[in-house]
């Protein structure tokens, strides 16, 4: 849940959850995935700009709820 909260808050995320690489919202400017407490590259990651323009509004809560309600109406 923390990943989603930070993603929607336009924050950079540092995690060891490598499964995020397979998600549609993954990008190298947003997520730093470390393994075995290896943090090389973290300073560069934190100093690089975060491009929030490339993230789809489909991840916004209001659009997510809207999509759920639309799918209920279809059934």
N, C-alpha and C positions, 0 to 999 in steps of 0.2 A: 504494500500500500504506500509506503514512503516513496518508492520510485515514482508512482503515478502522481502523488502530491507534488513532488519536486519538479517533475516533468511539466506539469500544468502551471507551475509557478515560475517557469523559465529559469530554472536553476541547473547548474552543472551537477552531475551525479557521479560519485565515486563508489564503486561496488566491486565485489568479487563474483557477482552473478553473471557468468559468461553466457547464459541462455538469452540474455537481452540482445546479443548480437543477431539473433534470428528474428527479432521483432521488427515490424514495419516502421516503427518510430525511432529505431536506433540510428545514431550518427556519432561519428568520432568527436565532434565538437561538443556534444551533449554528455556523453558517457565515457568515463575512464574505468576500464575493467582491469583490475590487478589480479595477480595470481601469486600465491605463496608469499605474500607480504612484499612483493617486488613493486616498488613505486617509481621506478625510473620513468621519466617522461611526465610525471605528475606536475612539476613546476611549469613546463611548457603548456600542458593541458589547461591549467588554471589561468595562465596568462594569455591564452588565445581567446579571441572573441567568440561569443556564442551567437550563432546565426538563428534567430528566432523566426525569421520570415519564412523559412522553409518548412515549418511545422504546420500541419494541416489543422484547420479549425474543427475537423471532425473529431478531434480528441477533447474538445471542450465539453464540459459536463452538460450544458444545455443542448448541444447537438447530439450527444450520446443518448440522453433521455428522449429527445425528439425521434431519433432512429428507433428506439425501443417501442415508443408509442405508435409509430407508423407500422412497424412489423406486427403489432397486436391488431391493428385495424384491418390488416390484410387477411388475417386468419379468421 
